[in-house]
Amino acid sequence: MTLKKDRSGALDVFITALIILVAVLAVVVYQAWVLGLEAAPAPSPEVVERTDTIEFDFIGSFDDGRVFGTSIKSVADDDVSYPKSLNFTYPSDGNFKPVLSTIGGGFVEAGAAPFFGMVNNGKALESAILGMRVGETRVVVLQPEEAYGTTNASRLETRSLVETVSQYEEMSTISYSQRFSQEGPPFEGKSLKDPFWGWDVYVYYLNRTNDLVVIRHNPTPGMIVRPYSQWDTLVEEVDSAANGGMGEIRVRHQLSPEDADKVMGQSIHEKFIVASVNPEAGTFVADFNDERTGKVLYLRIALLSISKI
């Protein structure tokens, strides 16, 4: 009985000592924490203010999810997760890098080239970035009047789905050289490929004294050509007796309403987007505006750095 009592008393002493030790450690840790708070100021991360120079990555998309621009190469390379818009392009030097800009002057610096052309030099985007902290990501939604403006109606052209082309075509030797720049000088009977239509042509007549070259287009009815590089066009008829003996070629562009905003054509001087197709009227609208014009933009901004003056 005595041995049992002694063991019980020793255990009580050990437990008491352990409780005291834990209490002392808790006090020490608490005091260290309080001293640390007093020694270091409360966290106050810097936020973007006017006159700050900032660096950020971005992903710009339309409301259908198509990406029109980004500073991130992995996004540019991933067409599955990030489907691209018709005018999406890689940087001319192939170098993806964050946007560098100074808040307050608009996105006009060379480093902010992806935003050139924005209304008021991108002041709406600048305002949306104010108050951001490094490491923060923010989705900025810009209406057309805050981004690239509303659609310019003068840059819309209504064209016919059925187009006629003269079978014989007259031009100067300079015009010939510009059009068939890779084919060398003309001579009668010379066979060529029309660079726009893609069908066979040949030099029908040449008069150097009068500076006149006449070519003859030779498509075959039923053949498919791609004059705008992006869609099929059917050659419906070739009538050599029409048009006062100059002949006439009738083609039909194979476009449907589903192609709207999904097909881009290459005209002689510039690109355009097929904005709409009206089979009943037999027309389509070629939109020569910037693809971002007239659209709501979604810009995912990831702030990387802030430099204060």
C-alpha positions as CSV (number, residue, x, y, z in Angstrom):
1,M,0.0,0.0,0.0
2,T,2.8,2.4,0.8
3,L,4.5,1.8,-2.6
4,K,1.3,2.5,-4.4
5,K,0.9,5.7,-2.6
6,D,4.4,6.9,-3.3
7,R,4.0,6.3,-7.0
8,S,0.7,8.2,-7.1
9,G,2.3,11.2,-5.4
10,A,5.2,11.2,-7.9
11,L,2.7,11.2,-10.8
12,D,0.8,14.1,-9.3
13,V,4.1,16.1,-9.0
14,F,5.0,15.4,-12.6
15,I,1.6,16.5,-13.9
16,T,1.8,19.7,-11.9
17,A,5.2,20.5,-13.2
18,L,4.1,19.9,-16.8
19,I,1.2,22.2,-16.5
20,I,3.4,24.9,-15.0
21,L,5.9,24.5,-17.9
22,V,3.2,24.7,-20.6
23,A,1.8,27.9,-19.0
24,V,5.2,29.5,-18.9
25,L,5.9,28.7,-22.5
26,A,2.5,30.1,-23.5
27,V,3.3,33.4,-21.7
28,V,6.7,33.6,-23.4
29,V,5.2,32.9,-26.9
30,Y,2.4,35.5,-26.3
31,Q,4.9,38.2,-25.2
32,A,7.1,37.5,-28.2
33,W,4.1,37.8,-30.5
34,V,3.0,41.1,-28.8
35,L,6.6,42.5,-29.0
36,G,6.7,41.5,-32.7
37,L,3.5,43.4,-33.4
38,E,4.8,46.4,-31.6
39,A,8.2,46.3,-33.4
40,A,6.7,45.8,-37.0
41,P,4.1,48.1,-38.5
42,A,0.7,46.6,-39.5
43,P,0.8,45.2,-43.1
44,S,-0.1,47.9,-45.7
45,P,0.6,46.6,-49.2
46,E,1.1,49.3,-51.8
47,V,-1.7,50.0,-54.2
48,V,-1.6,51.4,-57.7
49,E,-1.9,55.2,-57.8
50,R,-1.6,57.8,-60.5
51,T,2.0,58.4,-61.7
52,D,3.0,54.8,-60.7
53,T,4.8,52.7,-63.3
54,I,3.3,49.3,-63.3
55,E,3.9,45.9,-65.0
56,F,1.2,43.4,-65.6
57,D,0.1,40.4,-67.6
58,F,-3.2,40.3,-69.4
59,I,-5.6,38.1,-71.3
60,G,-8.1,40.0,-73.5
61,S,-11.2,38.2,-74.8
62,F,-14.7,38.8,-76.2
63,D,-17.9,37.7,-74.5
64,D,-17.9,34.4,-76.5
65,G,-14.5,33.6,-74.9
66,R,-12.3,34.1,-77.9
67,V,-8.9,35.7,-77.0
68,F,-7.9,38.7,-79.1
69,G,-4.6,39.4,-77.3
70,T,-2.4,38.3,-74.4
71,S,1.1,38.9,-72.9
72,I,1.4,35.3,-71.9
73,K,3.0,32.8,-74.4
74,S,1.4,29.7,-72.8
75,V,-2.0,31.3,-73.4
76,A,-1.1,32.2,-77.0
77,D,0.0,28.6,-77.7
78,D,-3.1,27.0,-76.2
79,D,-5.9,27.1,-78.7
80,V,-8.0,24.5,-76.8
81,S,-8.4,26.4,-73.5
82,Y,-8.1,29.8,-75.2
83,P,-9.7,29.8,-78.6
84,K,-8.4,32.8,-80.6
85,S,-10.2,35.6,-82.5
86,L,-9.7,36.0,-86.2
87,N,-7.2,38.8,-85.9
88,F,-5.2,37.3,-83.0
89,T,-1.5,37.6,-83.8
90,Y,1.8,36.9,-82.2
91,P,4.2,39.8,-81.4
92,S,6.2,40.8,-84.5
93,D,9.4,39.8,-82.7
94,G,7.8,36.7,-81.1
95,N,8.6,38.0,-77.7
96,F,5.8,37.8,-75.1
97,K,6.4,40.1,-72.2
98,P,4.3,41.9,-69.5
99,V,2.9,45.3,-70.3
100,L,4.9,48.2,-68.9
101,S,3.0,51.5,-68.5
102,T,2.8,54.6,-66.3
103,I,-0.6,55.3,-64.8
104,G,-1.9,58.8,-65.7
105,G,-0.9,59.4,-69.2
106,G,-2.9,56.7,-71.0
107,F,-1.5,53.5,-72.5
108,V,0.7,55.3,-75.1
109,E,4.1,53.9,-74.2
110,A,5.8,51.4,-76.5
111,G,5.5,48.7,-73.9
112,A,1.7,49.1,-73.9
113,A,1.4,48.5,-77.7
114,P,-1.4,45.9,-77.3
115,F,-3.7,48.7,-76.2
116,F,-2.9,51.3,-79.0
117,G,-6.1,52.7,-80.5
118,M,-8.2,52.6,-77.3
119,V,-10.6,55.4,-76.7
120,N,-8.9,58.2,-74.7
121,N,-5.7,56.3,-74.8
122,G,-7.1,53.7,-72.5
123,K,-8.1,56.0,-69.6
124,A,-11.0,53.6,-68.6
125,L,-8.6,50.7,-68.3
126,E,-6.2,52.8,-66.3
127,S,-9.0,53.8,-63.9
128,A,-9.9,50.1,-63.4
129,I,-6.3,49.2,-62.4
130,L,-6.1,52.0,-59.8
131,G,-6.1,50.4,-56.3
132,M,-4.7,47.0,-57.4
133,R,-2.0,45.4,-55.3
134,V,0.9,43.3,-56.5
135,G,-0.2,39.7,-57.0
136,E,-3.8,40.7,-57.4
137,T,-5.8,39.6,-60.5
138,R,-8.8,41.6,-61.6
139,V,-11.2,41.2,-64.5
140,V,-12.0,44.5,-66.2
141,V,-15.1,44.8,-68.4
142,L,-15.0,47.6,-70.9
143,Q,-17.9,48.7,-73.0
144,P,-17.2,49.7,-76.7
145,E,-17.2,53.4,-75.9
146,E,-14.5,52.7,-73.2
147,A,-12.5,50.4,-75.4
148,Y,-12.1,50.7,-79.1
149,G,-15.2,52.7,-79.9
150,T,-18.5,51.8,-81.7
151,T,-18.6,50.4,-85.2
152,N,-17.8,52.8,-88.0
153,A,-20.6,52.3,-90.5
154,S,-18.4,53.8,-93.3
155,R,-16.1,50.7,-92.9
156,L,-18.9,48.3,-93.7
157,E,-19.4,47.1,-97.3
158,T,-22.4,45.1,-98.4
159,R,-21.4,42.8,-101.2
160,S,-23.2,40.3,-103.5
161,L,-22.8,36.6,-103.0
162,V,-22.9,36.4,-106.8
163,E,-20.0,38.2,-108.5
164,T,-19.3,38.7,-112.2
165,V,-15.8,39.1,-113.7
166,S,-14.9,40.1,-117.2
167,Q,-13.3,37.2,-119.1
168,Y,-10.9,39.6,-120.9
169,E,-9.1,42.2,-118.9
170,E,-7.0,45.1,-120.1
171,M,-4.1,46.7,-118.1
172,S,-0.8,48.6,-118.5
173,T,2.5,46.9,-118.4
174,I,3.1,48.4,-114.9
175,S,-0.2,47.1,-113.7
176,Y,0.7,43.7,-115.1
177,S,4.0,43.7,-113.3
178,Q,2.4,44.7,-110.0
179,R,-0.2,41.9,-110.3
180,F,2.0,39.2,-111.6
181,S,5.2,40.3,-109.9
182,Q,6.6,36.7,-109.7
183,E,5.9,35.8,-113.4
184,G,8.4,38.0,-115.3
185,P,7.6,40.2,-118.4
186,P,4.6,39.4,-120.5
187,F,4.5,37.9,-124.0
188,E,1.6,36.7,-126.0
189,G,0.5,33.2,-125.1
190,K,2.2,33.2,-121.7
191,S,0.3,31.1,-119.2
192,L,-0.2,32.4,-115.7
193,K,-2.1,31.9,-112.4
194,D,-4.3,34.7,-111.3
195,P,-3.0,35.7,-107.8
196,F,-6.5,36.6,-106.6
197,W,-8.8,34.1,-108.2
198,G,-6.3,31.3,-108.5
199,W,-7.5,30.1,-111.9
200,D,-5.6,29.9,-115.2
201,V,-5.1,33.0,-117.3
202,Y,-2.9,33.7,-120.3
203,V,-1.6,36.8,-122.1
204,Y,-4.0,37.2,-125.0
205,Y,-2.6,40.4,-126.6
206,L,0.4,42.6,-126.0
207,N,1.1,46.0,-127.6
208,R,4.2,47.6,-126.0
209,T,3.8,50.8,-128.2
210,N,0.4,51.5,-126.7
211,D,1.4,50.1,-123.3
212,L,-1.4,47.6,-123.4
213,V,-1.6,44.0,-122.0
214,V,-4.8,42.0,-122.4
215,I,-5.2,38.8,-120.4
216,R,-7.9,36.1,-120.7
217,H,-9.3,34.4,-117.7
218,N,-9.9,30.7,-118.2
219,P,-11.8,29.1,-115.3
220,T,-14.0,26.0,-115.9
221,P,-17.6,26.0,-114.9
222,G,-18.1,24.0,-111.7
223,M,-14.6,24.5,-110.4
224,I,-14.0,25.8,-106.8
225,V,-11.7,28.7,-106.2
226,R,-10.8,30.6,-103.0
227,P,-10.4,34.3,-104.0
228,Y,-10.5,35.7,-100.4
229,S,-8.3,32.8,-99.1
230,Q,-10.9,31.7,-96.5
231,W,-14.0,30.3,-98.2
232,D,-15.0,28.4,-101.3
233,T,-16.4,30.2,-104.4
234,L,-18.1,28.2,-107.1
235,V,-17.6,29.2,-110.8
236,E,-21.2,28.9,-112.0
237,E,-20.9,30.0,-115.7
238,V,-18.5,31.3,-118.3
239,D,-20.1,33.1,-121.2
240,S,-17.5,34.2,-123.8
241,A,-20.1,36.1,-125.9
242,A,-21.5,38.3,-123.1
243,N,-20.4,41.8,-122.1
244,G,-20.0,43.1,-125.7
245,G,-17.5,40.3,-126.5
246,M,-15.4,40.8,-123.4
247,G,-16.9,37.7,-121.9
248,E,-18.4,37.2,-118.4
249,I,-17.6,34.8,-115.6
250,R,-20.2,34.4,-112.9
251,V,-19.1,33.1,-109.5
252,R,-21.1,32.4,-106.3
253,H,-19.5,32.8,-102.8
254,Q,-20.2,29.8,-100.6
255,L,-21.0,31.6,-97.4
256,S,-23.8,31.0,-94.9
257,P,-25.1,32.9,-91.8
258,E,-23.1,30.6,-89.6
259,D,-19.9,32.1,-91.0
260,A,-20.6,35.5,-89.5
261,D,-17.7,36.7,-87.3
262,K,-15.9,33.4,-88.0
263,V,-14.4,34.0,-91.4
264,M,-11.9,36.6,-92.5
265,G,-11.3,37.6,-96.1
266,Q,-8.2,39.1,-97.7
267,S,-9.0,41.9,-100.1
268,I,-6.4,43.4,-102.4
269,H,-5.3,46.0,-99.9
270,E,-6.5,44.9,-96.4
271,K,-8.3,42.2,-94.5
272,F,-12.0,42.2,-93.5
273,I,-14.3,40.1,-91.4
274,V,-17.6,38.6,-92.7
275,A,-19.9,40.4,-90.3
276,S,-23.2,38.8,-91.6
277,V,-24.6,36.8,-94.5
278,N,-28.1,37.2,-95.9
279,P,-29.0,34.3,-98.3
280,E,-32.4,35.7,-99.1
281,A,-31.0,39.1,-100.2
282,G,-28.0,37.3,-101.7
283,T,-25.5,39.5,-99.9
284,F,-22.8,39.5,-97.2
285,V,-21.3,42.4,-95.2
286,A,-17.5,42.9,-95.2
287,D,-16.4,44.6,-92.0
288,F,-13.1,46.5,-92.4
289,N,-13.2,47.8,-88.8
290,D,-10.8,46.6,-86.1
291,E,-12.2,43.4,-84.8
292,R,-12.4,44.8,-81.3
293,T,-14.5,47.8,-82.4
294,G,-18.1,47.7,-81.2
295,K,-17.5,44.8,-78.8
296,V,-17.5,44.5,-75.0
297,L,-14.0,43.5,-73.9
298,Y,-13.0,41.3,-70.9
299,L,-9.5,42.0,-69.7
300,R,-8.0,39.7,-67.1
301,I,-5.2,41.8,-65.5
302,A,-2.6,40.3,-63.2
303,L,-0.5,42.9,-61.5
304,L,3.2,42.0,-61.3
305,S,5.0,45.1,-59.9
306,I,4.5,48.8,-58.8
307,S,7.2,51.4,-59.0
308,K,6.6,54.6,-57.1
309,I,8.2,57.9,-58.1
